[in-house]
Amino acid sequence: MSFDVQKIREDFPILKRSVNGYPLVYLDNAATSQKPQEVIDCIVAYYSTYNANIHRGVHTLSQEATEAYEEARKKIQKHFHIQYPEEVIFTSGTTHGINLVANGFSSLLNEGDEILVSAMEHHSNIVPWQMLCERTGAILKVIPMNEKGELVMEVFENLLTEKTQLVFVNHVSNALGTINPIEEIIQKSHKVGAAVLIDGAQSCAHIKPNLQTLDADFYVASAHKMCGPTGVGMLYGKKEWLEKLPPYQGGGEMIKEVTFEKTTYAGLPHKFEAGTPNIAGGIAFGAAIDYLHKIGFEAIANYENELLEYATSELLKIKGLKIYGTSKKKTSVISFNLEGIHPFDIGTIVDKLGIAVRTGHHCAQPIMDFYKIPGTVRASFSFYNTKEEVDRLVKAVQKAQMMLS
Amino acid sequence: MTIATLQEELIEEFSLFDDWLDKYEHIIELGKSLPLIEDTLKTDDKLIKGCQSKVWLHAEMKEGNIIFTADSDAIITKGIIAVLIRVFSNQTPEEIIQADTSFIDEIGLKEHLSPTRANGLVSMIKQMKLYAVAFQAQKTT
């Protein structure tokens, strides 16, 4: 079956709107993806027909809501090739998942233990570990990157020692689009007995990982990056790890028995799911996964690669344009600057032309410091973008260049 | 000239532009013509950190009026700074404290003053007013 992008665009109501008098060109997909009608309908259906609190009620609505929510957990389990449904913890998003793990490790780390993070992490995968180091006396070490925006694996191997307890890397860099060699990182980390957390926030919309064959210890992702709603995400943890980690938050749902003397905690996954969760969000996360499967991850990857190649070659025709992140293995993200022009100015002009791109440091200041730039313009493409939209971006950037230089 | 007159002048100046392109071209020109803050004054204590573009602001008193100089690393931000400086510089602290900024809305640059824009301009206006309050306090003590 050929990839019919025009037909796919029909599924996304927002793509019909215009911005500043121009048809919207949405190229900020790495920040958040747009939502297809069926995901929106799923949220509406929940609130209009079976809204109830889950896991507690004996009444019909509560049971329907519980079933739908648990069904969504199974969809996530299946999608990411996770062995047990209880290894899927619903979170409010990637950041929540990372903090949950970092907090859990507070009681497992000792002074002098080492934690490795990559030089291309989002702030959300740096700050929680710094906080963890402050609490425990562990030491944070950084896997450096090269000019192309690839991790320097030789240095990584040297940094790995028997002191290394944890390794955290993103599967894909949000600022550069680099796909990191997580298979190799996981294998090598396991050889020294370190646990590995993979931040899938930027990859989950493009790459469908098999978490069992990958052998990741933890994996986190957000629904809103993959056509689902904001405010919901998933944490995968190997059962033995999740059993070892203490609960993150206390409250309802996560207990087995409570007396004022002592509380015993519920089993997985409820131990980590205190309080009423984002029920509609969780169910719609499942609907988003269903939607993406209908399009097909292979088709998505092929089409997005095509867009990436086309956009890269067209943008590079602009004199003075430099792309940051030129790894051979990339998702459809292009971070760039025009010589002598501040990214903020380019972003302002292209927005006026109806094009949504991101400008700034993309919550990855260490990367900007590495390249000694204040930020970049980032265009990130999704399977519902078109070559015509790439052309509009190129024209808009040319216009901005003309006006600003 | 009073702040109110200067604001009216700017509203008239900007009303000449029919579309956003011309207006932005004008702002960019203003940005380019802005006398730069002296490099020795571009220190961290003069830096107003927006999330995206940086703004440096310096203030000094001359014959009862506050003189502002400023700079930014982004040219559009700089153009808007030029507009603000034209209105607020060389005025008394009292006038600066009392002045409102609704003219920004009228010249069609409101979006740049939304707090979510993160370009440092909102903080810049706040900082200008703070300088005015500080200089006024100095005068009265």
Interface residues (C-beta under 8 A of the other chain):
Chain A: N20 I341 H342 P343 F344 D345 G347 T348 I349 K352 T359 G360 P374 G375 M403 L404
Chain B: W20 L21 Y24 E25 I28 C51 Q52 S53 K54 D73 A74 I75 I76 T77 A118 N119
